[in-house]
Amino acid sequence: MNYPAHLKYTKDHEWILVEGNTATVGITDYAQDALGDIIYVDISTIGKSLSAEAIFGAVDAVKTASDLFVPVAGTITEMNAEITANPDLVNTDPYGAGWMVKMTIDNIADLDGLMSADQYAAFVG
């Protein structure tokens, strides 16, 4: 499994890339592998302010469906339109073209509660 060191991770298997007070969020390599082939991504929270760990969408896969959770509090500003037409990007490139949403972070200090790549790797075993 691949867990890039420059990202932060959640116990719900989301990753977050922070640039200033803007963040990009997606699901981890571990999560996409566990879900199997992703066939649909549903995100209807654009423009909404959400608390940390709130549901921002869902993915449907061949094996199961799963909710998506924001790692920190903030406002969802953008969805990756490419994954609507090509949900398999989440499987083939979870840390790149398969990103889910961009958001504005309410409090940068909230990132301190997230896991590093090494901590996440130990978490998933």
N, C-alpha and C positions, 0 to 999 in steps of 0.2 A: 504494500500500500504506500501511497505517496501523501506526505503531509508537509507542504512547504513551510519552512522555518519563519518566513516573514508574515505569516497569517496567525490569527488567534482562533481558538476553537471552543465550541460549547459541548455540554454533555448530551445535547439533542442532535449532535452531528452536523451543525452548521459551521461554516468558516466565515471570517470577516477580515477584510482588507481595509485599513483605515488610511485615508489621505486627507489630512487636515481634520475638518469635522464632518467629512463625507465618508461613507463606507460602502463597500460592495459586499454583498452577502450571497452565499451559495451553500450547497451541501457538500460534504466531504467525499473523498474517494471511497472511504469505508461505507458511507451511507448509500451511495449510488450502487455499489457492489451488492450490499445487502438487499436493496430494493429490487434489483434486477432491471430489465429493460423498461425505461421510463417512456410512457406513451402519451402522457398529458400533464401539463403544468397549469395550475389555476391560481392566479394571483389577482385579487380584486381589492387591494388595500392602497393603491396609489393615492397619495395626498393625505393619507390617514396618519395620525400620531398614535404610536403604539408604545405600550410599556414593555420593558425587557421580558423576554420569553413569551410574548403574546404571539398568537398565530397570525402569520402574514399571508399564508396561502397553503396549497396542498399539491402533492404530486401523486399521480396514478401510475402504477407500474404493473407489469405482468403478474408479479407475485402478490402485490398488496398496494394499499394507498397509505400515505403518510402526511401528517400536517407539517408545516414549515414554521419555525419559530425565530423571531428576531433576537439576536444575541444581546442587544442593548436597547434602551429606550430611544425613540426618535421618530422621525417622519419619513415614510416611504415616498421617494421622489421619482423613481423610475423603475420600470420593469424591463427585463431583457426580452424584447420582442422576438428575437431569433429563436428562443426556446419554445415559443408558441407554435411556430411552424415546424421546428426541428427539435422536439423534446429530447431526442437521443444525444444532443450536445451535452446534456447533463451527465450522461454516461461516458461519453468519449473524451470530454474536456471539462471536468467539474470545476477546476480552478481557473479556467480561461473563458472560452466561448460559452460555457454552460452556467455562468453566473446567473443568479435569480433577480435580485433587486439592488438598487442603490438607495441609500437613506442618509438623512442628516441626523447626526448623533446629538442627543440632548446634553449628555455629560460624558466627556472623554474619560473621566476617572472610572466610569463603569467598565471600561476595558480591563481594568486590573483584576476583575473577577473571572476572566476567561482563561482558558488553558493555552500554554505554548504548544508548539508542535511535539516536543518531547513528552510533555504531560498528556497530550491527547493520545499519542501512540501508546503510552503506558495504560491509559484509560480503556482503550479498545482492545488492548492485549495483543 
